[in-house]
Amino acid sequence: MGAIFTNIAEIFAKSGWAQIFFTEGGWKYAVMLAVACVLLYLAIVKQFEPLLLLPIGFGMLMTNLPLDGIFHMDTKEPFAFDWDWLAPSGLSTRDFIAPASFEFPDGRTFRIGEKFCSASFLQITAADLSDRALEAFLAVDISLIVSMHIRAIDQTEAVKMVKRKITELDRTKIEEQKRAVRSGYDMDIRATRS
């Protein structure tokens, strides 16, 4: 059980929230994110100048997200930007933030600059999730961005799902027994381990 909490702590330490709360100057991100949320609230909920405040708030939100290492993933250099660079270079902020190139050869893999990437989706039920699964994700020796979406389900829905799984297992067992009888085996004979 302790390994689960250790793995969760490691995930949190690598998250943007840790960058905000536990790094030097991280409070500045928190202040700007709070201001962005206030502007978004005024624009969406209160309908106060939505055409003006919505893009400003969203821009503030996106600009002040920590973990700027995800910008320009194709280079080893840290992300650097200064507003004074825009006029002489003729570039826009998009040119500094966006990677050098994107390439999508098929539906699952893609390339950002020189880095090859892949997107995968796993659906794991709580019974199957162990500390070893989290440990396996964290032990990968490559650059890996993991996004976890955890959804709680209602107790009655959970009971129905468990009953459905038990029924499926029973049905599979009966089908295998029928197949064994048709093949000439006695369905009461059990395989022995060697």
QUIFEN-V617967 format. One record per pair of residues at least 24 apart in sequence whose ideal C-beta (glycine too) atoms are under 8 Angstrom apart, sorted by the first residue. I is the first residue (numbers start at 0). GAP is how many residues later the second one is. D is the distance in Angstrom with one decimal. If there is no record, write none. Layout:
I/GAP/D  I/GAP/D
This chain:
0/130/7.7  2/128/4.0  2/129/7.9  2/132/6.7  3/126/7.9  3/127/4.1  3/130/7.0  5/125/7.9  6/124/5.7  6/127/3.9  6/128/5.7  6/131/6.1  7/126/7.2  9/128/5.6  10/123/7.2  10/127/7.2  10/135/7.4  10/137/7.7  14/52/7.8  15/49/6.2  15/50/4.2  15/51/4.9  18/47/3.5  18/48/5.9  19/46/5.7  22/43/7.9  25/40/7.1  28/35/5.2  28/36/7.8  28/37/5.4  31/28/6.0  31/31/7.8  31/32/4.1  32/27/7.8  32/28/6.6  32/31/5.5  32/32/7.8  34/25/6.4  35/24/3.7  35/25/4.1  35/28/6.7  36/24/7.4  69/75/6.9  70/25/8.0  70/26/5.5  70/28/7.8  71/27/5.9  71/28/7.7  71/41/7.4  72/26/6.4  72/39/5.4  72/40/6.9  72/42/5.4  72/70/7.2  73/25/5.6  73/26/5.7  73/38/5.6  73/39/2.3  73/40/4.7  73/41/5.1  74/38/7.1  114/28/7.4
